Amino acid sequence: MSIDMMNAKIQELRELKRMAAELADEISGIEDSIKAEMTARQVDCHRQ
């Protein structure tokens, strides 16, 4: 693998990790809003 290819792969990996972190934050936010709604409706939040 050439240096240019290695640098491209490293950049791609960084971008994918950034995207994964953003998705994890978005997932957490949605889960929190669902839990809050379930709590407000007095539904057991621990059932899946």
mmCIF entry with sequence, helices, sheets and N, C-alpha, C, O atoms, coordinates in Angstrom:
data_MODEL
# 
_entry.id   MODEL 
# 
_entity.id                         1 
_entity.type                       polymer 
_entity.pdbx_number_of_molecules   1 
# 
_entity_poly.entity_id                      1 
_entity_poly.type                           'polypeptide(L)' 
_entity_poly.nstd_linkage                   no 
_entity_poly.nstd_monomer                   no 
_entity_poly.pdbx_seq_one_letter_code       MSIDMMNAKIQELRELKRMAAELADEISGIEDSIKAEMTARQVDCHRQ 
_entity_poly.pdbx_seq_one_letter_code_can   MSIDMMNAKIQELRELKRMAAELADEISGIEDSIKAEMTARQVDCHRQ 
_entity_poly.pdbx_strand_id                 A 
# 
loop_
_entity_poly_seq.entity_id 
_entity_poly_seq.num 
_entity_poly_seq.mon_id 
_entity_poly_seq.hetero 
1 1  MET n 
1 2  SER n 
1 3  ILE n 
1 4  ASP n 
1 5  MET n 
1 6  MET n 
1 7  ASN n 
1 8  ALA n 
1 9  LYS n 
1 10 ILE n 
1 11 GLN n 
1 12 GLU n 
1 13 LEU n 
1 14 ARG n 
1 15 GLU n 
1 16 LEU n 
1 17 LYS n 
1 18 ARG n 
1 19 MET n 
1 20 ALA n 
1 21 ALA n 
1 22 GLU n 
1 23 LEU n 
1 24 ALA n 
1 25 ASP n 
1 26 GLU n 
1 27 ILE n 
1 28 SER n 
1 29 GLY n 
1 30 ILE n 
1 31 GLU n 
1 32 ASP n 
1 33 SER n 
1 34 ILE n 
1 35 LYS n 
1 36 ALA n 
1 37 GLU n 
1 38 MET n 
1 39 THR n 
1 40 ALA n 
1 41 ARG n 
1 42 GLN n 
1 43 VAL n 
1 44 ASP n 
1 45 CYS n 
1 46 HIS n 
1 47 ARG n 
1 48 GLN n 
# 
_struct_asym.id          A 
_struct_asym.entity_id   1 
# 
_struct_conf.conf_type_id            HELX_P 
_struct_conf.id                      HELX_P1 
_struct_conf.pdbx_PDB_helix_id       AA1 
_struct_conf.beg_label_comp_id       ILE 
_struct_conf.beg_label_asym_id       A 
_struct_conf.beg_label_seq_id        3 
_struct_conf.pdbx_beg_PDB_ins_code   ? 
_struct_conf.end_label_comp_id       ALA 
_struct_conf.end_label_asym_id       A 
_struct_conf.end_label_seq_id        40 
_struct_conf.pdbx_end_PDB_ins_code   ? 
_struct_conf.beg_auth_comp_id        ILE 
_struct_conf.beg_auth_asym_id        A 
_struct_conf.beg_auth_seq_id         3 
_struct_conf.end_auth_comp_id        ALA 
_struct_conf.end_auth_asym_id        A 
_struct_conf.end_auth_seq_id         40 
_struct_conf.pdbx_PDB_helix_class    1 
_struct_conf.details                 ? 
_struct_conf.pdbx_PDB_helix_length   38 
# 
_struct_conf_type.id          HELX_P 
_struct_conf_type.criteria    ? 
_struct_conf_type.reference   ? 
# 
loop_
_atom_site.group_PDB 
_atom_site.id 
_atom_site.type_symbol 
_atom_site.label_atom_id 
_atom_site.label_alt_id 
_atom_site.label_comp_id 
_atom_site.label_asym_id 
_atom_site.label_entity_id 
_atom_site.label_seq_id 
_atom_site.pdbx_PDB_ins_code 
_atom_site.Cartn_x 
_atom_site.Cartn_y 
_atom_site.Cartn_z 
_atom_site.occupancy 
_atom_site.B_iso_or_equiv 
_atom_site.pdbx_formal_charge 
_atom_site.auth_seq_id 
_atom_site.auth_comp_id 
_atom_site.auth_asym_id 
_atom_site.auth_atom_id 
_atom_site.pdbx_PDB_model_num 
ATOM 1   N N  . MET A 1 1  ? 0.870   -1.170 0.000  1.00 0.00 ? 1  MET A N  1 
ATOM 2   C CA . MET A 1 1  ? 0.000   0.000  0.000  1.00 0.00 ? 1  MET A CA 1 
ATOM 3   C C  . MET A 1 1  ? 0.914   1.229  0.000  1.00 0.00 ? 1  MET A C  1 
ATOM 4   O O  . MET A 1 1  ? 1.852   1.328  0.792  1.00 0.00 ? 1  MET A O  1 
ATOM 5   N N  . SER A 1 2  ? 0.623   2.137  -0.886 1.00 0.00 ? 2  SER A N  1 
ATOM 6   C CA . SER A 1 2  ? 1.433   3.353  -0.972 1.00 0.00 ? 2  SER A CA 1 
ATOM 7   C C  . SER A 1 2  ? 1.090   4.302  0.179  1.00 0.00 ? 2  SER A C  1 
ATOM 8   O O  . SER A 1 2  ? 0.070   4.144  0.851  1.00 0.00 ? 2  SER A O  1 
ATOM 9   N N  . ILE A 1 3  ? 1.957   5.280  0.389  1.00 0.00 ? 3  ILE A N  1 
ATOM 10  C CA . ILE A 1 3  ? 1.723   6.293  1.432  1.00 0.00 ? 3  ILE A CA 1 
ATOM 11  C C  . ILE A 1 3  ? 0.424   7.043  1.156  1.00 0.00 ? 3  ILE A C  1 
ATOM 12  O O  . ILE A 1 3  ? -0.341  7.311  2.082  1.00 0.00 ? 3  ILE A O  1 
ATOM 13  N N  . ASP A 1 4  ? 0.167   7.384  -0.105 1.00 0.00 ? 4  ASP A N  1 
ATOM 14  C CA . ASP A 1 4  ? -1.069  8.093  -0.453 1.00 0.00 ? 4  ASP A CA 1 
ATOM 15  C C  . ASP A 1 4  ? -2.298  7.247  -0.139 1.00 0.00 ? 4  ASP A C  1 
ATOM 16  O O  . ASP A 1 4  ? -3.299  7.756  0.367  1.00 0.00 ? 4  ASP A O  1 
ATOM 17  N N  . MET A 1 5  ? -2.216  5.957  -0.442 1.00 0.00 ? 5  MET A N  1 
ATOM 18  C CA . MET A 1 5  ? -3.347  5.070  -0.153 1.00 0.00 ? 5  MET A CA 1 
ATOM 19  C C  . MET A 1 5  ? -3.549  4.943  1.360  1.00 0.00 ? 5  MET A C  1 
ATOM 20  O O  . MET A 1 5  ? -4.679  4.943  1.849  1.00 0.00 ? 5  MET A O  1 
ATOM 21  N N  . MET A 1 6  ? -2.438  4.836  2.088  1.00 0.00 ? 6  MET A N  1 
ATOM 22  C CA . MET A 1 6  ? -2.510  4.737  3.547  1.00 0.00 ? 6  MET A CA 1 
ATOM 23  C C  . MET A 1 6  ? -3.129  6.003  4.130  1.00 0.00 ? 6  MET A C  1 
ATOM 24  O O  . MET A 1 6  ? -3.987  5.915  5.008  1.00 0.00 ? 6  MET A O  1 
ATOM 25  N N  . ASN A 1 7  ? -2.715  7.167  3.666  1.00 0.00 ? 7  ASN A N  1 
ATOM 26  C CA . ASN A 1 7  ? -3.280  8.431  4.141  1.00 0.00 ? 7  ASN A CA 1 
ATOM 27  C C  . ASN A 1 7  ? -4.768  8.527  3.823  1.00 0.00 ? 7  ASN A C  1 
ATOM 28  O O  . ASN A 1 7  ? -5.550  9.014  4.639  1.00 0.00 ? 7  ASN A O  1 
ATOM 29  N N  . ALA A 1 8  ? -5.157  8.063  2.641  1.00 0.00 ? 8  ALA A N  1 
ATOM 30  C CA . ALA A 1 8  ? -6.572  8.084  2.268  1.00 0.00 ? 8  ALA A CA 1 
ATOM 31  C C  . ALA A 1 8  ? -7.384  7.180  3.194  1.00 0.00 ? 8  ALA A C  1 
ATOM 32  O O  . ALA A 1 8  ? -8.481  7.545  3.617  1.00 0.00 ? 8  ALA A O  1 
ATOM 33  N N  . LYS A 1 9  ? -6.848  6.010  3.503  1.00 0.00 ? 9  LYS A N  1 
ATOM 34  C CA . LYS A 1 9  ? -7.540  5.083  4.401  1.00 0.00 ? 9  LYS A CA 1 
ATOM 35  C C  . LYS A 1 9  ? -7.657  5.672  5.810  1.00 0.00 ? 9  LYS A C  1 
ATOM 36  O O  . LYS A 1 9  ? -8.694  5.538  6.459  1.00 0.00 ? 9  LYS A O  1 
ATOM 37  N N  . ILE A 1 10 ? -6.606  6.313  6.268  1.00 0.00 ? 10 ILE A N  1 
ATOM 38  C CA . ILE A 1 10 ? -6.636  6.944  7.591  1.00 0.00 ? 10 ILE A CA 1 
ATOM 39  C C  . ILE A 1 10 ? -7.691  8.039  7.618  1.00 0.00 ? 10 ILE A C  1 
ATOM 40  O O  . ILE A 1 10 ? -8.446  8.146  8.584  1.00 0.00 ? 10 ILE A O  1 
ATOM 41  N N  . GLN A 1 11 ? -7.753  8.846  6.578  1.00 0.00 ? 11 GLN A N  1 
ATOM 42  C CA . GLN A 1 11 ? -8.754  9.915  6.505  1.00 0.00 ? 11 GLN A CA 1 
ATOM 43  C C  . GLN A 1 11 ? -10.163 9.333  6.457  1.00 0.00 ? 11 GLN A C  1 
ATOM 44  O O  . GLN A 1 11 ? -11.072 9.847  7.108  1.00 0.00 ? 11 GLN A O  1 
ATOM 45  N N  . GLU A 1 12 ? -10.343 8.266  5.689  1.00 0.00 ? 12 GLU A N  1 
ATOM 46  C CA . GLU A 1 12 ? -11.649 7.608  5.609  1.00 0.00 ? 12 GLU A CA 1 
ATOM 47  C C  . GLU A 1 12 ? -12.057 7.061  6.977  1.00 0.00 ? 12 GLU A C  1 
ATOM 48  O O  . GLU A 1 12 ? -13.209 7.201  7.387  1.00 0.00 ? 12 GLU A O  1 
ATOM 49  N N  . LEU A 1 13 ? -11.117 6.444  7.674  1.00 0.00 ? 13 LEU A N  1 
ATOM 50  C CA . LEU A 1 13 ? -11.394 5.910  9.005  1.00 0.00 ? 13 LEU A CA 1 
ATOM 51  C C  . LEU A 1 13 ? -11.797 7.015  9.976  1.00 0.00 ? 13 LEU A C  1 
ATOM 52  O O  . LEU A 1 13 ? -12.746 6.859  10.744 1.00 0.00 ? 13 LEU A O  1 
ATOM 53  N N  . ARG A 1 14 ? -11.076 8.126  9.938  1.00 0.00 ? 14 ARG A N  1 
ATOM 54  C CA . ARG A 1 14 ? -11.426 9.257  10.809 1.00 0.00 ? 14 ARG A CA 1 
ATOM 55  C C  . ARG A 1 14 ? -12.831 9.765  10.530 1.00 0.00 ? 14 ARG A C  1 
ATOM 56  O O  . ARG A 1 14 ? -13.593 10.051 11.453 1.00 0.00 ? 14 ARG A O  1 
ATOM 57  N N  . GLU A 1 15 ? -13.169 9.873  9.253  1.00 0.00 ? 15 GLU A N  1 
ATOM 58  C CA . GLU A 1 15 ? -14.503 10.355 8.871  1.00 0.00 ? 15 GLU A CA 1 
ATOM 59  C C  . GLU A 1 15 ? -15.580 9.378  9.337  1.00 0.00 ? 15 GLU A C  1 
ATOM 60  O O  . GLU A 1 15 ? -16.615 9.795  9.857  1.00 0.00 ? 15 GLU A O  1 
ATOM 61  N N  . LEU A 1 16 ? -15.342 8.092  9.154  1.00 0.00 ? 16 LEU A N  1 
ATOM 62  C CA . LEU A 1 16 ? -16.326 7.092  9.582  1.00 0.00 ? 16 LEU A CA 1 
ATOM 63  C C  . LEU A 1 16 ? -16.505 7.104  11.099 1.00 0.00 ? 16 LEU A C  1 
ATOM 64  O O  . LEU A 1 16 ? -17.624 6.969  11.593 1.00 0.00 ? 16 LEU A O  1 
ATOM 65  N N  . LYS A 1 17 ? -15.413 7.264  11.834 1.00 0.00 ? 17 LYS A N  1 
ATOM 66  C CA . LYS A 1 17 ? -15.505 7.345  13.295 1.00 0.00 ? 17 LYS A CA 1 
ATOM 67  C C  . LYS A 1 17 ? -16.267 8.589  13.720 1.00 0.00 ? 17 LYS A C  1 
ATOM 68  O O  . LYS A 1 17 ? -17.042 8.539  14.674 1.00 0.00 ? 17 LYS A O  1 
ATOM 69  N N  . ARG A 1 18 ? -16.058 9.716  13.022 1.00 0.00 ? 18 ARG A N  1 
ATOM 70  C CA . ARG A 1 18 ? -16.800 10.946 13.325 1.00 0.00 ? 18 ARG A CA 1 
ATOM 71  C C  . ARG A 1 18 ? -18.293 10.721 13.086 1.00 0.00 ? 18 ARG A C  1 
ATOM 72  O O  . ARG A 1 18 ? -19.129 11.118 13.898 1.00 0.00 ? 18 ARG A O  1 
ATOM 73  N N  . MET A 1 19 ? -18.616 10.076 11.955 1.00 0.00 ? 19 MET A N  1 
ATOM 74  C CA . MET A 1 19 ? -20.015 9.804  11.636 1.00 0.00 ? 19 MET A CA 1 
ATOM 75  C C  . MET A 1 19 ? -20.634 8.864  12.662 1.00 0.00 ? 19 MET A C  1 
ATOM 76  O O  . MET A 1 19 ? -21.787 9.050  13.053 1.00 0.00 ? 19 MET A O  1 
ATOM 77  N N  . ALA A 1 20 ? -19.884 7.854  13.105 1.00 0.00 ? 20 ALA A N  1 
ATOM 78  C CA . ALA A 1 20 ? -20.381 6.915  14.110 1.00 0.00 ? 20 ALA A CA 1 
ATOM 79  C C  . ALA A 1 20 ? -20.678 7.635  15.418 1.00 0.00 ? 20 ALA A C  1 
ATOM 80  O O  . ALA A 1 20 ? -21.682 7.352  16.072 1.00 0.00 ? 20 ALA A O  1 
ATOM 81  N N  . ALA A 1 21 ? -19.808 8.566  15.800 1.00 0.00 ? 21 ALA A N  1 
ATOM 82  C CA . ALA A 1 21 ? -20.028 9.335  17.029 1.00 0.00 ? 21 ALA A CA 1 
ATOM 83  C C  . ALA A 1 21 ? -21.285 10.186 16.908 1.00 0.00 ? 21 ALA A C  1 
ATOM 84  O O  . ALA A 1 21 ? -22.065 10.277 17.857 1.00 0.00 ? 21 ALA A O  1 
ATOM 85  N N  . GLU A 1 22 ? -21.488 10.808 15.756 1.00 0.00 ? 22 GLU A N  1 
ATOM 86  C CA . GLU A 1 22 ? -22.697 11.611 15.544 1.00 0.00 ? 22 GLU A CA 1 
ATOM 87  C C  . GLU A 1 22 ? -23.941 10.743 15.628 1.00 0.00 ? 22 GLU A C  1 
ATOM 88  O O  . GLU A 1 22 ? -24.936 11.135 16.237 1.00 0.00 ? 22 GLU A O  1 
ATOM 89  N N  . LEU A 1 23 ? -23.888 9.563  15.016 1.00 0.00 ? 23 LEU A N  1 
ATOM 90  C CA . LEU A 1 23 ? -25.035 8.652  15.069 1.00 0.00 ? 23 LEU A CA 1 
ATOM 91  C C  . LEU A 1 23 ? -25.303 8.179  16.492 1.00 0.00 ? 23 LEU A C  1 
ATOM 92  O O  . LEU A 1 23 ? -26.458 8.083  16.906 1.00 0.00 ? 23 LEU A O  1 
ATOM 93  N N  . ALA A 1 24 ? -24.249 7.885  17.239 1.00 0.00 ? 24 ALA A N  1 
ATOM 94  C CA . ALA A 1 24 ? -24.421 7.458  18.628 1.00 0.00 ? 24 ALA A CA 1 
ATOM 95  C C  . ALA A 1 24 ? -25.104 8.556  19.438 1.00 0.00 ? 24 ALA A C  1 
ATOM 96  O O  . ALA A 1 24 ? -25.977 8.271  20.258 1.00 0.00 ? 24 ALA A O  1 
ATOM 97  N N  . ASP A 1 25 ? -24.711 9.810  19.211 1.00 0.00 ? 25 ASP A N  1 
ATOM 98  C CA . ASP A 1 25 ? -25.346 10.934 19.909 1.00 0.00 ? 25 ASP A CA 1 
ATOM 99  C C  . ASP A 1 25 ? -26.811 11.058 19.519 1.00 0.00 ? 25 ASP A C  1 
ATOM 100 O O  . ASP A 1 25 ? -27.667 11.299 20.370 1.00 0.00 ? 25 ASP A O  1 
ATOM 101 N N  . GLU A 1 26 ? -27.097 10.895 18.242 1.00 0.00 ? 26 GLU A N  1 
ATOM 102 C CA . GLU A 1 26 ? -28.476 10.997 17.765 1.00 0.00 ? 26 GLU A CA 1 
ATOM 103 C C  . GLU A 1 26 ? -29.325 9.865  18.345 1.00 0.00 ? 26 GLU A C  1 
ATOM 104 O O  . GLU A 1 26 ? -30.460 10.085 18.768 1.00 0.00 ? 26 GLU A O  1 
ATOM 105 N N  . ILE A 1 27 ? -28.767 8.655  18.360 1.00 0.00 ? 27 ILE A N  1 
ATOM 106 C CA . ILE A 1 27 ? -29.470 7.503  18.935 1.00 0.00 ? 27 ILE A CA 1 
ATOM 107 C C  . ILE A 1 27 ? -29.774 7.762  20.406 1.00 0.00 ? 27 ILE A C  1 
ATOM 108 O O  . ILE A 1 27 ? -30.888 7.516  20.867 1.00 0.00 ? 27 ILE A O  1 
ATOM 109 N N  . SER A 1 28 ? -28.795 8.251  21.132 1.00 0.00 ? 28 SER A N  1 
ATOM 110 C CA . SER A 1 28 ? -28.984 8.552  22.565 1.00 0.00 ? 28 SER A CA 1 
ATOM 111 C C  . SER A 1 28 ? -30.090 9.568  22.772 1.00 0.00 ? 28 SER A C  1 
ATOM 112 O O  . SER A 1 28 ? -30.923 9.415  23.664 1.00 0.00 ? 28 SER A O  1 
ATOM 113 N N  . GLY A 1 29 ? -30.099 10.597 21.956 1.00 0.00 ? 29 GLY A N  1 
ATOM 114 C CA . GLY A 1 29 ? -31.129 11.627 22.077 1.00 0.00 ? 29 GLY A CA 1 
ATOM 115 C C  . GLY A 1 29 ? -32.518 11.073 21.837 1.00 0.00 ? 29 GLY A C  1 
ATOM 116 O O  . GLY A 1 29 ? -33.460 11.407 22.556 1.00 0.00 ? 29 GLY A O  1 
ATOM 117 N N  . ILE A 1 30 ? -32.645 10.229 20.827 1.00 0.00 ? 30 ILE A N  1 
ATOM 118 C CA . ILE A 1 30 ? -33.950 9.625  20.526 1.00 0.00 ? 30 ILE A CA 1 
ATOM 119 C C  . ILE A 1 30 ? -34.366 8.687  21.652 1.00 0.00 ? 30 ILE A C  1 
ATOM 120 O O  . ILE A 1 30 ? -35.524 8.689  22.069 1.00 0.00 ? 30 ILE A O  1 
ATOM 121 N N  . GLU A 1 31 ? -33.423 7.885  22.144 1.00 0.00 ? 31 GLU A N  1 
ATOM 122 C CA . GLU A 1 31 ? -33.739 6.992  23.264 1.00 0.00 ? 31 GLU A CA 1 
ATOM 123 C C  . GLU A 1 31 ? -34.192 7.791  24.483 1.00 0.00 ? 31 GLU A C  1 
ATOM 124 O O  . GLU A 1 31 ? -35.155 7.416  25.152 1.00 0.00 ? 31 GLU A O  1 
ATOM 125 N N  . ASP A 1 32 ? -33.499 8.888  24.769 1.00 0.00 ? 32 ASP A N  1 
ATOM 126 C CA . ASP A 1 32 ? -33.866 9.716  25.917 1.00 0.00 ? 32 ASP A CA 1 
ATOM 127 C C  . ASP A 1 32 ? -35.268 10.291 25.762 1.00 0.00 ? 32 ASP A C  1 
ATOM 128 O O  . ASP A 1 32 ? -36.035 10.319 26.724 1.00 0.00 ? 32 ASP A O  1 
ATOM 129 N N  . SER A 1 33 ? -35.608 10.749 24.559 1.00 0.00 ? 33 SER A N  1 
ATOM 130 C CA . SER A 1 33 ? -36.947 11.324 24.379 1.00 0.00 ? 33 SER A CA 1 
ATOM 131 C C  . SER A 1 33 ? -38.027 10.251 24.465 1.00 0.00 ? 33 SER A C  1 
ATOM 132 O O  . SER A 1 33 ? -39.121 10.515 24.963 1.00 0.00 ? 33 SER A O  1 
ATOM 133 N N  . ILE A 1 34 ? -37.731 9.043  23.986 1.00 0.00 ? 34 ILE A N  1 
ATOM 134 C CA . ILE A 1 34 ? -38.689 7.936  24.113 1.00 0.00 ? 34 ILE A CA 1 
ATOM 135 C C  . ILE A 1 34 ? -38.869 7.578  25.588 1.00 0.00 ? 34 ILE A C  1 
ATOM 136 O O  . ILE A 1 34 ? -39.994 7.395  26.052 1.00 0.00 ? 34 ILE A O  1 
ATOM 137 N N  . LYS A 1 35 ? -37.761 7.478  26.324 1.00 0.00 ? 35 LYS A N  1 
ATOM 138 C CA . LYS A 1 35 ? -37.843 7.153  27.757 1.00 0.00 ? 35 LYS A CA 1 
ATOM 139 C C  . LYS A 1 35 ? -38.626 8.214  28.512 1.00 0.00 ? 35 LYS A C  1 
ATOM 140 O O  . LYS A 1 35 ? -39.434 7.891  29.383 1.00 0.00 ? 35 LYS A O  1 
ATOM 141 N N  . ALA A 1 36 ? -38.390 9.482  28.181 1.00 0.00 ? 36 ALA A N  1 
ATOM 142 C CA . ALA A 1 36 ? -39.122 10.569 28.851 1.00 0.00 ? 36 ALA A CA 1 
ATOM 143 C C  . ALA A 1 36 ? -40.611 10.458 28.567 1.00 0.00 ? 36 ALA A C  1 
ATOM 144 O O  . ALA A 1 36 ? -41.429 10.649 29.467 1.00 0.00 ? 36 ALA A O  1 
ATOM 145 N N  . GLU A 1 37 ? -40.970 10.155 27.333 1.00 0.00 ? 37 GLU A N  1 
ATOM 146 C CA . GLU A 1 37 ? -42.390 10.009 26.984 1.00 0.00 ? 37 GLU A CA 1 
ATOM 147 C C  . GLU A 1 37 ? -42.996 8.809  27.700 1.00 0.00 ? 37 GLU A C  1 
ATOM 148 O O  . GLU A 1 37 ? -44.124 8.877  28.190 1.00 0.00 ? 37 GLU A O  1 
ATOM 149 N N  . MET A 1 38 ? -42.247 7.712  27.760 1.00 0.00 ? 38 MET A N  1 
ATOM 150 C CA . MET A 1 38 ? -42.754 6.532  28.452 1.00 0.00 ? 38 MET A CA 1 
ATOM 151 C C  . MET A 1 38 ? -42.927 6.802  29.947 1.00 0.00 ? 38 MET A C  1 
ATOM 152 O O  . MET A 1 38 ? -43.892 6.347  30.560 1.00 0.00 ? 38 MET A O  1 
ATOM 153 N N  . THR A 1 39 ? -41.991 7.539  30.521 1.00 0.00 ? 39 THR A N  1 
ATOM 154 C CA . THR A 1 39 ? -42.099 7.909  31.939 1.00 0.00 ? 39 THR A CA 1 
ATOM 155 C C  . THR A 1 39 ? -43.329 8.784  32.153 1.00 0.00 ? 39 THR A C  1 
ATOM 156 O O  . THR A 1 39 ? -44.074 8.593  33.114 1.00 0.00 ? 39 THR A O  1 
ATOM 157 N N  . ALA A 1 40 ? -43.536 9.736  31.261 1.00 0.00 ? 40 ALA A N  1 
ATOM 158 C CA . ALA A 1 40 ? -44.699 10.620 31.374 1.00 0.00 ? 40 ALA A CA 1 
ATOM 159 C C  . ALA A 1 40 ? -45.997 9.822  31.266 1.00 0.00 ? 40 ALA A C  1 
ATOM 160 O O  . ALA A 1 40 ? -47.000 10.181 31.883 1.00 0.00 ? 40 ALA A O  1 
ATOM 161 N N  . ARG A 1 41 ? -45.979 8.754  30.493 1.00 0.00 ? 41 ARG A N  1 
ATOM 162 C CA . ARG A 1 41 ? -47.172 7.909  30.335 1.00 0.00 ? 41 ARG A CA 1 
ATOM 163 C C  . ARG A 1 41 ? -47.200 6.776  31.350 1.00 0.00 ? 41 ARG A C  1 
ATOM 164 O O  . ARG A 1 41 ? -48.097 5.933  31.324 1.00 0.00 ? 41 ARG A O  1 
ATOM 165 N N  . GLN A 1 42 ? -46.228 6.757  32.234 1.00 0.00 ? 42 GLN A N  1 
ATOM 166 C CA . GLN A 1 42 ? -46.110 5.751  33.291 1.00 0.00 ? 42 GLN A CA 1 
ATOM 167 C C  . GLN A 1 42 ? -46.026 4.342  32.710 1.00 0.00 ? 42 GLN A C  1 
ATOM 168 O O  . GLN A 1 42 ? -46.701 3.425  33.178 1.00 0.00 ? 42 GLN A O  1 
ATOM 169 N N  . VAL A 1 43 ? -45.196 4.183  31.697 1.00 0.00 ? 43 VAL A N  1 
ATOM 170 C CA . VAL A 1 43 ? -44.943 2.881  31.070 1.00 0.00 ? 43 VAL A CA 1 
ATOM 171 C C  . VAL A 1 43 ? -43.600 2.384  31.586 1.00 0.00 ? 43 VAL A C  1 
ATOM 172 O O  . VAL A 1 43 ? -42.688 3.185  31.792 1.00 0.00 ? 43 VAL A O  1 
ATOM 173 N N  . ASP A 1 44 ? -43.460 1.080  31.799 1.00 0.00 ? 44 ASP A N  1 
ATOM 174 C CA . ASP A 1 44 ? -42.204 0.497  32.260 1.00 0.00 ? 44 ASP A CA 1 
ATOM 175 C C  . ASP A 1 44 ? -41.140 0.677  31.172 1.00 0.00 ? 44 ASP A C  1 
ATOM 176 O O  . ASP A 1 44 ? -41.236 0.084  30.097 1.00 0.00 ? 44 ASP A O  1 
ATOM 177 N N  . CYS A 1 45 ? -40.135 1.493  31.458 1.00 0.00 ? 45 CYS A N  1 
ATOM 178 C CA . CYS A 1 45 ? -39.078 1.820  30.490 1.00 0.00 ? 45 CYS A CA 1 
ATOM 179 C C  . CYS A 1 45 ? -38.067 0.693  30.336 1.00 0.00 ? 45 CYS A C  1 
ATOM 180 O O  . CYS A 1 45 ? -37.242 0.745  29.424 1.00 0.00 ? 45 CYS A O  1 
ATOM 181 N N  . HIS A 1 46 ? -38.099 -0.311 31.180 1.00 0.00 ? 46 HIS A N  1 
ATOM 182 C CA . HIS A 1 46 ? -37.077 -1.357 31.140 1.00 0.00 ? 46 HIS A CA 1 
ATOM 183 C C  . HIS A 1 46 ? -37.486 -2.536 30.280 1.00 0.00 ? 46 HIS A C  1 
ATOM 184 O O  . HIS A 1 46 ? -36.682 -3.441 30.056 1.00 0.00 ? 46 HIS A O  1 
ATOM 185 N N  . ARG A 1 47 ? -38.705 -2.546 29.798 1.00 0.00 ? 47 ARG A N  1 
ATOM 186 C CA . ARG A 1 47 ? -39.124 -3.607 28.871 1.00 0.00 ? 47 ARG A CA 1 
ATOM 187 C C  . ARG A 1 47 ? -38.596 -3.294 27.504 1.00 0.00 ? 47 ARG A C  1 
ATOM 188 O O  . ARG A 1 47 ? -38.534 -2.132 27.103 1.00 0.00 ? 47 ARG A O  1 
ATOM 189 N N  . GLN A 1 48 ? -38.209 -4.335 26.774 1.00 0.00 ? 48 GLN A N  1 
ATOM 190 C CA . GLN A 1 48 ? -37.738 -4.124 25.393 1.00 0.00 ? 48 GLN A CA 1 
ATOM 191 C C  . GLN A 1 48 ? -38.431 -5.060 24.455 1.00 0.00 ? 48 GLN A C  1 
ATOM 192 O O  . GLN A 1 48 ? -38.170 -5.034 23.252 1.00 0.00 ? 48 GLN A O  1 
# 
